């Protein structure tokens, strides 16, 4: 692993992540950990909506912390949950889930191990 520091002004959001209705700001952790982890800030993409598609991620660890706004997610065996500013979610490996809707200002910090993982649409 290597030292990493990144300032928001130096790394803009891009529209090249997993979901078309989100924009992503990579925080440099994938490179710093040699692919051991990925960390990014994810925010709602202007004028877009969640698809409600059920899916799961083949990961060892996934953590989401809501920075702004809100979203409603449904998790298999756990029901629907409204995530609001300050909500912390640990998604166990392979838990089936879907996003139902989100506010225009929805923004989260996400950490996933390993940094490269497979997402399976269900």
Beta strands, then each sheet from edge to edge (+ up, - down):
strand 1: 22-26
strand 2: 38-44
strand 3: 55-58
strand 4: 61-68
strand 5: 70-75
strand 6: 79-84
strand 7: 88-90
strand 8: 97-102
strand 9: 107-113
strand 10: 118-121
sheet 1: 1+ 2- 9+ 4- 7+
sheet 2: 3+ 10-
sheet 3: 6+ 5- 8+
end
